[in-house]
Amino acid sequence: MKKVFGLVVLVVITLLVARQCAPEQTLVILSTNDMHGKIQRMPELATAIRQCRDTAERVVLVDAGDRWTGNAYVDKVAVPGRPIIELMNRLGYDVATLGNHEFDHGQAHLGGVLDSLVGFEVVCANVVSDTCTFPQPKPWTILERGGVKIGVVGVITNYEGQGHPAGHATSYLGLSFPDPQQAARQAADELRSQVDVLVLLSHMGDDRDRELLASENRYDVLLGGHTHELIDTIIGTTPLGQTYKDLRNVGVTTIRLRGGKVRSVAYENRPITQFAPDSALRCEVARYYADEALNRPIGELTATATPYGLANWFVELAKEYTHAEVGFYHIGGIRLDSLAAGGVGTAAVFDLEPFSSRMATIRMTPAEMRAMILAKYNEQTREGHRYDLISTTPYRILTTASDEAVDVAFPTLHEGRSYKVVISDYAFKNYQAIDRSKGRIEPKLVTDMVLESLRRKPVTPDNNAYGEIVVKE
């Protein structure tokens, strides 16, 4: 018995020594998120990828969702999204998860793109499809690089859209989206023993990512998106990274292993401007941009417009078109940080408003407007606790010291009177405390109103904010 025990101890010691003496293995994961069609920066990304692959033996390229919506040269082609997918295929992406904007053109379109165009794997553990137009994605995939097995799990938000991702409910008919954090935990439990490295691609948003990592540590790294933040931090013992938006950075995760065990994980964001553009890919991108109809100026701005100026412009046009008395436009519907003075082409208008949005008209009293604004402000989401609805009518949101909205003051409206209100269709369909039975969606596209406005005369933006948030004494 003593000899057998001694032999067992010797074998264990030998294995431990062998593991310690095993050569170190290095894996590099390059990541993007929320690219929103910004293919003009892909030549620099191509150089970053080539340099990494030239120097590292094991490289994986991943994306955390929202690949289109935000660039007319990607969104307004015959097959929306095709240019960025073709370029991602060219760059050799390995795996991606879904973002909410992947569904902007409908699930049938997305299903067709996934089936016919995408050359990389798309994984998502918390979407369940009951429709033939959208293929059921795998929850995860296992990649292998030089003897290292990498498990990649994907999840998507279901927090902003009443049980589905942000966007129009019609885009999600026949689909369900279970809790992404629970799906991530279950996937990790099933996959952990099969891989050396476990990665979560998350389109939940960094607030939810932090919640997940604070509760337990099942992943070696979490690469996130959705909230458009620049993040390089550690929650518990797990690195959390996000590259902001619009392909301004590339995430670099360096994982060192020995004997099949992860020894260290380091994440950093590298600005895309650090890399010289790849000349061949730059020529390819230029071909997508050589669209005379999108490029030709059709009008001009007399001054640079801020997001407030753009929203004021949109809502005033909608008020004029519908003969409304009060107008509201949600600030999230403005997709550019500014629009420079000078000539404005069709592409810029579609970049401003890439959602094919319309406006809705509805009868509302000040009490009903108040209920709508209070409900939106007090939401526990990234769209809550901010001046979200830009209005033609001045108003003040009164809050407590703990930032809970308790009242809304309308200095120019009469309590009890019913007003004709025009509001963006996204807000009309998705915001709480709105009696939608009193309203209807108008037929004209917001982009058509904007294009007509530019053709009529030069536009002078009003960059003032007519609402304010005041702490109630």
N, C-alpha and C positions, 0 to 999 in steps of 0.2 A: 504493500500500500504506500509506504514511504517513497519507494522508487517511482511509482506511478505519479504520486503527487509532485515529486521533484521534477519529473519529466514535463508535467503540465505547466508548472511554474516556469521552467526553462523555455517552453514553447511560447508562452505569453510574453516573457521578457524579450525573446528573439523577435517576435512580431512587433513589439513596441519599438525596439531599437531600429528594426528595418523601416518602420514608418517614419521615425525621426530622421533617418538617413536618406529617405526617399527624396528625389529631386523636387524642388519647388516648381509648381505649375502656376502660370499666370493666365487669367481670363480677363478680357476687356469687353465690356458691354457699352456700346454707343447708343444713345437714346435721344429721341425727339418727342415732342408732344405739341398739340395745338398749332400745327403748321398753317392751317387755314389757307391752303393753296398758295403760299408764298414761294412759288417755284423760282423766283428771281434770286433767291439765296441758295439754291441747290448746287450751283457750281462750286461755291465755297464748301458746302457740305461734302461734295464729292472728293475734294482735296483732303479734307479731314479724315474721311473714311479710307482713302488710298494710303495716306501716311500711316494710319494706325495698322492697316493690314500689312503694310511693308515691314513694320517693326515688331508686331506681336503675332505669335503663332495662333492664338485662339481669340477670335473676334466675333461678337454677335451684334447685330444691328436691329434695334426694336423701335416701335412707335406706340405711344399711349393714347392715340385717338384724336379726332377732329382734324382730318387730313384736308378737307375742303370747306367751302363757304367762307369767302373773304377775299377772293380775287376773281374778277370777271373773266380773265383769260383762262381760268380753270372751271369756273361755274357756268359760263354762258356758251360753252361749246356744245356740239351735237350730243355728246355723251358727257354730262356734267361730272367733273372729277377725273376724267380720263387722263389729262396731262400729268397730274401729280402722281397718279398710279403708275403710268408708264415710266416716269422718271424714278420712282421708288424701285420699280422692278430693275431698272438699269443700274441703280446703285447697289442692288443686292440685299434689300431688307429681308430679314429672316422671319420675323413675327411681329404682329401688332394686335392691339385690342380695339374695340369699338368706342367711339365717342358719340355724343348726342348728335353732332352735326353730320355724322355719316348717314343719318336718317332724314336729312332735310329735303331730299328729293323723293321721299317715299321708300318704303321697304322693298317694293318690287324693283325699283331702280338699284337699290343697294344689293339686293339679291343677285341681280344680273351682273353687276360689277364684280361681286365676289366670285361669281361662277365663271366669268369669261375674261376678266382683266387682271385680277390680283394674282401675282406670282409668288406671294409670301403667305404664310399661315396667319389667319385671323382667329383669335381665341377670345372667348368671353364666357365666364362661368355662371353668370346670372342673367342670361337671356334664354327664354324658353319659347320656341316658335311652334305655333299651331296653324301655320299657313304655308302653302306650297310656294308662295312668292319669295319667301325668305328662308334659305337653308339654315338648319340648326347648326350653329358654330360649336366647335369643340371647346371644352372648358380650359384646356391647357395643351401644351405640346412639350415634347422632350427633344432637345437638340444635343448633339454630341460634337465636341471640339477637342481633338487630340487626347482622347481618353477621358475627358471630363464631360459628365452628363449634366445638362442644364434644364431644369423644369421651368417653364414660363406660363403663368396663370394670368388671365385677364378678367377684369370686372369693370362695369359701367355704372354711373350714378343712377339712382331711381328717386332722388330726394326732391327734385324741383318740380316734377311733373305729375303729381298725384299718383305715385306708383310707377311712373315711367320716367325716362330721361327728359330733360328740358326740350321743349318743342311742341308742335301741334299734335294733339291726341290722335288725329287721323293717321299720322305716320306710324303709329304703334299698334294698330288694330290687329288682333290675332297674336300679339306677343305679350309676354309677361316678364317682369323683371324682379325676381326675388331679391331679398336683402343682400347687397354686394359684400358687406363685411362678413356675414355668415357664410356666403358662398366662398369667399377667400379662405376662411378658416377650414371649411370642409375640404376644399381642393388641396390645401397644404397638408392636411392629415392623410389624404389618399396618396399624395405624390412624394412626400418627404423621403420615404424609404427607397424610392426608385432613382433618386438623383443625388448628385454631389452639391449642386447649387440650386437654390430655389428663389425665383424672381417673381414679383407681382407687378404687372402692368395695370395701373389703376387710373380710370377716368372718373373717380369719385370726387376729386377735389382735395386739396391739402388738409382742410379741416377734418374731413372724414378719414383721410389717410392717417392723420395724427391720432385720431380716436382708436383706430384699429391697432396701430403699433403700440400705443400706450397700454392697451389691454393685454397683449401677449406678443411673443416674439416667435413667429413661425417662418418668417422669410429672411433670406440673407440680405436682400435689398428691395426697396419699394420705389418704383419709377412711376411718377404720377403725372397728372394733367388736369384739365378742365377749369381750374381757377386762375390760370394765367399768372402764376407767381414764379419768381426766381428763388429756388429753394435748394439749399445744401446744408442739411442738418442731420442729427442722429436722434431718434426717438427710442428710448431704452437703449438697446444695443444695435438697432437696425438703421442704416443710412436711408434717408428719404431725399429724393431728388426730383426737381421739376425745372424745366428749361425756359420758363416764361411763355412766350407765344411767338408766332410768326417766324419761326426758324431763326431767331436772333442768337441762339446758343445751341450747342450740342452737349449732352450729358455724357460724361466719361466715368464709368465705374470700373475700378481695377480690383479684381478679386485674386488673392493668392491662396493656393491650396498646397497641402503636403499630405501625401498618403491618402488622398481622397477626402480630406477634411479641410474645410474653410479655415484659414488662419487669420486673414484680415480682409476687410472690405473698405474701400475708399471711393468716395464720389466727389466729382467736381463739375462745374459748368464752365465750358470754354466758349467765349464769344466767337461767333462765326466769322467776324471780321479779322480774326487772327490768321485766317487761311486765304491764300490766293485762289481765285476762281479757276476751276478746271476749264481750259479753253474749249474742248470738244463739247462739254455739257453746256457751256455758255452759249455756243452757237445753236444748240438744240433748244434751249429756253427762248432764245431770240426768235425762233420760228413761231413759237406759240404766241409771242407778243406782236408779231407782224400782222395785226388785224386792223385794217384801216378804219372800219366802221366803229370799232371800240375806241380807237385812238383820236379820231378827229374831234376837236373842240366844238361844242354846240352852244356854248354860252360862257359867261365868266362871273367870277366873284370879285367884288371890288375890294374886299379885305379878307384876310385869313379867318376861317370859321373854326371855332372850338366845338367840342361835342354839344355844349349848350346852344351855340349858334346854329348848328345843324338841326338839332331837335326843335328849336324854335321855328326854324324855316319849315320843317316838315309839318309841324302841327298847325301853323298859320295857313299853309296851303290846304290842309285837310279841312280846316274850319271854313275857309273860303269856298272850297268845292262842295261841301255838304250844307252850307248855310247854317252851321251850328253856332251856338252862343258860347260854348266852352269847349276847349280842346285839351287832350292829354296825349303825350307820346312817351313811351318808356325809354329810358336812357340806354338800356341794354340793346335796343334796336339800332343804335348808331355804332357802326363797326369800324370807324376810323377815328383816330385821336384828334385829327384836324384835317382841314382841306385848305390848301394854300390859295392865296389870291391869284387871279389870272384865269386863263382858259380852263374849262372843265369839259372833259369828254365823257362819253357814255360809260366807259370802263370805271371811271371814278364814282359815278352815280351808283352803279351796281356794287362796287366795293363798299360804299356807304350803307347800302340796304340790299344785302344779297339774298333775302328770304322770300321775295315775291309777296311782300306784305300788302295788306289792304287796311282800310280803316272801318270801324264800326260806329254806327250812330245809335244812341240810346237816350231815353228820357231819365233824368236823375235830379233829385233835390240835393241841396247842399249836405243834408244828413246822409244821403246815400253815397255821395262823393267822399264824405268824411269816413264812412265805414270802409270804403274801398282803400283809401290811403292808409288808414290805421292798420287794417289787416295786412297790407303789403309791408308796411314799415316793421311790424312786430313779428314777421316771419323769422324763424331761426334758420335762415339760409344765407348764402352769400349775397343775395339780392335784397335782403332785409336790412333795416337800420341804415337807410340812406335816402337821399332825395331822389326817388326813382322815377316819378312821373313828372315830366316837364309839361307845364301848363300855360295856356294863354291867359289864365286867371291867376293873379298872385294868391299865395296861401302860405300859412305858417304851420309847421308841425310842432306841437308842444309836447315835450318829453319830460319824464322824470330824470332825476340824477343818475338812475341806473339805465337810462336810455330806453325806456319803454314809452311809446307814443300813447298819449292819453286824450289828445284833442287836436283838431285841425281848425284853424281860423281862416275864413274867407272874407277879407275886408270889403270886397265889392259885390258879393252875392247876397241875395235876400233869403233868409231861412224860410222854408215851407214852399217856396216857389219851385216849379219844375222847369228845368232847362234842357234844351237839346244839346247833348254832349257828343263830341266825336272823339274816339279813342282808338289807339292802334289795335288791330285785330288780335295780336298775340296777348295783350293785356286783357282784352274783352273775353277771350276764350279761356285764359288760364288764371287770372287773378281771382282771389276770393271776394266774397261780399258784393258780387255783381249779379243783379237779376237779369240774366241774359234773355229772358222772355220778353223784355221791354225793348230789345234792340235788334239790329240786323247788320250783317256785313255788307259794306258798299262794294260795287263791282270794280272800281278803278284801282289800279296798282299804285302804291306810293311812289315807285320809281317813275311811273308815267307822269304823275303830278309834278315831280321834281324836274324831269326832262322838259316838260312844257313850260315850267317856270323859267328855266334857263334860256329857252328859245325866245321867250317874250322880251326880256330885258335883262341887263346886268343885275345881279343879286347882291345886296348889301346885308351881310349877316348881322343879326342881333345876338351878341355873345353874353347878354345878361342872364342871370338866373333869377327867376321871379318867385321862387319858393325858398323857404329857409327853415332850418331846424333850430328851435329855441328851447332851452331848458326852462321848464315852468318853475317859478319860484314857490 
